[in-house]
């Protein structure tokens, strides 16, 4: 199966990447959230964190909030995400 991801960023030489290998379980995993920082996200991500820990035994949830909701995530967020087993991004108003 082929998945095509459209990136709205302006790049003259887009990269071809392979999707990450899926994980079979969330138990004991580290999950990271990258929030755009809008009004609706803190409550939503707090609820997701509770569900992930209670129902799927996630070991740790990391939350990062972008400094500007309309800009790409800061490079240090991207670098930190390399240590996560799963990344979830979201937006809210």
MIDRENPA-785312 format. One record per residue (C-alpha): residue number from 1; residue in three letters; x, z, y. Coordinates in pm, 1 decimal, padded with zeros to 6 digits. Example, Ala and Ser with C-alpha at 12.3 -4.5 7.8 and 13.67 -1.06 7.14 Angstrom:
! residues 2
{1, ALA, {01230.0, 00780.0, -00450.0}};
{2, SER, {01367.0, 00714.0, -00106.0}};
END
This chain:
! residues 93
{1, UNK, {00000.0, 00000.0, 00000.0}};
{2, UNK, {00130.5, -00088.5, 00346.4}};
{3, UNK, {00064.0, 00134.6, 00644.9}};
{4, UNK, {00116.2, -00009.1, 00991.2}};
{5, UNK, {00166.8, 00241.6, 01272.4}};
{6, UNK, {00128.0, 00115.2, 01627.3}};
{7, UNK, {00346.9, 00292.3, 01880.7}};
{8, UNK, {00239.3, 00253.1, 02244.2}};
{9, UNK, {00592.2, 00331.0, 02365.9}};
{10, UNK, {00777.0, 00045.8, 02529.8}};
{11, UNK, {01064.9, -00049.8, 02303.2}};
{12, UNK, {01243.1, -00382.4, 02289.1}};
{13, UNK, {01373.1, -00318.7, 01934.5}};
{14, UNK, {01114.8, -00118.7, 01740.1}};
{15, UNK, {01244.9, 00067.8, 01435.0}};
{16, UNK, {01117.9, 00004.8, 01085.1}};
{17, UNK, {01076.9, 00338.7, 00910.5}};
{18, UNK, {00957.1, 00455.3, 00571.7}};
{19, UNK, {00677.3, 00712.0, 00554.0}};
{20, UNK, {00781.7, 01061.8, 00455.0}};
{21, UNK, {00725.2, 01156.9, 00094.4}};
{22, UNK, {00409.8, 01365.7, 00058.4}};
{23, UNK, {00411.5, 01726.1, -00054.7}};
{24, UNK, {00209.0, 01845.6, -00351.8}};
{25, UNK, {00132.0, 02194.9, -00220.3}};
{26, UNK, {00140.8, 02391.8, 00103.7}};
{27, UNK, {00223.7, 02720.3, -00070.4}};
{28, UNK, {00539.3, 02871.4, 00076.0}};
{29, UNK, {00587.3, 02583.9, 00319.1}};
{30, UNK, {00674.5, 02583.3, 00688.3}};
{31, UNK, {00418.9, 02400.7, 00904.0}};
{32, UNK, {00482.6, 02309.3, 01265.9}};
{33, UNK, {00228.5, 02228.0, 01534.8}};
{34, UNK, {00313.6, 02024.6, 01842.6}};
{35, UNK, {00046.4, 02078.0, 02104.7}};
{36, UNK, {-00011.2, 01878.8, 02419.5}};
{37, UNK, {-00094.1, 02207.5, 02595.0}};
{38, UNK, {-00443.8, 02120.6, 02703.8}};
{39, UNK, {-00714.0, 02383.5, 02726.0}};
{40, UNK, {-00868.8, 02338.7, 02380.5}};
{41, UNK, {-00553.5, 02347.5, 02171.9}};
{42, UNK, {-00456.4, 02719.3, 02155.3}};
{43, UNK, {-00780.6, 02831.7, 01990.5}};
{44, UNK, {-00787.5, 02529.9, 01759.8}};
{45, UNK, {-00428.9, 02576.7, 01641.2}};
{46, UNK, {-00477.8, 02953.8, 01600.3}};
{47, UNK, {-00774.3, 02882.2, 01373.6}};
{48, UNK, {-00574.4, 02626.6, 01174.5}};
{49, UNK, {-00287.0, 02873.5, 01138.7}};
{50, UNK, {-00521.1, 03136.4, 00996.0}};
{51, UNK, {-00671.1, 02887.3, 00750.8}};
{52, UNK, {-00331.6, 02758.4, 00641.6}};
{53, UNK, {-00203.1, 03109.8, 00571.7}};
{54, UNK, {-00520.0, 03247.4, 00409.1}};
{55, UNK, {-00630.9, 02950.9, 00199.4}};
{56, UNK, {-00313.9, 02755.1, 00130.9}};
{57, UNK, {-00050.5, 03033.8, 00138.6}};
{58, UNK, {00163.4, 02866.0, 00404.4}};
{59, UNK, {00469.9, 03086.1, 00462.0}};
{60, UNK, {00524.1, 03013.2, 00830.4}};
{61, UNK, {00353.6, 02832.3, 01116.1}};
{62, UNK, {00559.9, 02726.0, 01417.9}};
{63, UNK, {00388.3, 02629.1, 01744.7}};
{64, UNK, {00552.1, 02421.1, 02013.5}};
{65, UNK, {00371.3, 02317.7, 02332.3}};
{66, UNK, {00489.1, 02015.1, 02526.7}};
{67, UNK, {00582.9, 02068.2, 02891.3}};
{68, UNK, {00382.4, 01760.8, 02995.2}};
{69, UNK, {00072.7, 01660.1, 02800.0}};
{70, UNK, {00113.9, 01288.5, 02871.1}};
{71, UNK, {00484.7, 01262.6, 02785.2}};
{72, UNK, {00646.7, 01236.3, 02442.8}};
{73, UNK, {00754.7, 01559.5, 02276.3}};
{74, UNK, {01086.9, 01695.8, 02396.5}};
{75, UNK, {01389.1, 01610.0, 02182.2}};
{76, UNK, {01442.4, 01975.1, 02083.1}};
{77, UNK, {01090.0, 01974.0, 01931.9}};
{78, UNK, {01174.9, 01663.0, 01732.5}};
{79, UNK, {01501.7, 01819.3, 01617.4}};
{80, UNK, {01325.8, 02144.2, 01514.8}};
{81, UNK, {01061.3, 01948.5, 01323.4}};
{82, UNK, {01329.6, 01830.1, 01080.9}};
{83, UNK, {01317.7, 02182.6, 00932.0}};
{84, UNK, {00940.1, 02178.6, 00886.1}};
{85, UNK, {00772.7, 02072.1, 00563.8}};
{86, UNK, {00472.6, 01940.0, 00756.5}};
{87, UNK, {00413.6, 01856.0, 01122.9}};
{88, UNK, {00071.0, 01850.8, 01286.5}};
{89, UNK, {00022.8, 01717.5, 01635.9}};
{90, UNK, {-00288.9, 01760.0, 01839.6}};
{91, UNK, {-00459.9, 01736.9, 02167.8}};
{92, UNK, {-00756.7, 01898.5, 02323.9}};
{93, UNK, {-00948.0, 01946.4, 02642.6}};
END
